[in-house]
Amino acid sequence: MYEYETKLLDKGFRYIAGCDEVGRGPLAGPVVCAAVILDPDNPIEGLNDSKQLSESKRETLDAIIKEKALAYAIAYISPKEIDRLNIYQASKKGMLDAVRKLSIEPDYILSDAMPLGQLPHLSIIKGDTLSASIAAASIIAKVERDHYMIELGVKYPQYGFEQHKGYPTKKHIEAIWKYGVFEEYRKSYKPVQDVLNQQIELKI
């Protein structure tokens, strides 16, 4: 998991940031992006793609990453921004926002399948399974977003956000049809558009 980082350190790069996003697929809630600069002298065991880890393991690693990393930052992209930019551009903006928020300026960036323009960087397909830095970013982004959606579930208990985290499950789509769409929904996503179109037709 540290192969990319080790090669870059050997080339003289000092602060290598991994960045990743969580939440492209959900119908509701933000995309959450994170950037992490790990300490090469203080490696973390067990890093992997956040989707391949249990919730308890993610929570444990989230705390370890935040304690041991040289720097980390988190950025949110709202549903309104996702609708305005499209999900690809929104994810790219979120990653760049997270990188800019780091307390240490990185001299190289590893991203999960996202070209970042002019910055010195490498976009790695399935990077969260191949790079410790990207995996660390995916973990803290996932934990951050899950906490947000759980809190949203408390606020809007009828939607079940604490269970599906905004993804288009059968129960979630049934809840949207029953209770409607509010500001946390991505209006450019088809299942949400279908509900909105039906609401317009009923008004007519």
Disulfide bonds with the S-S distance in Angstrom:
none
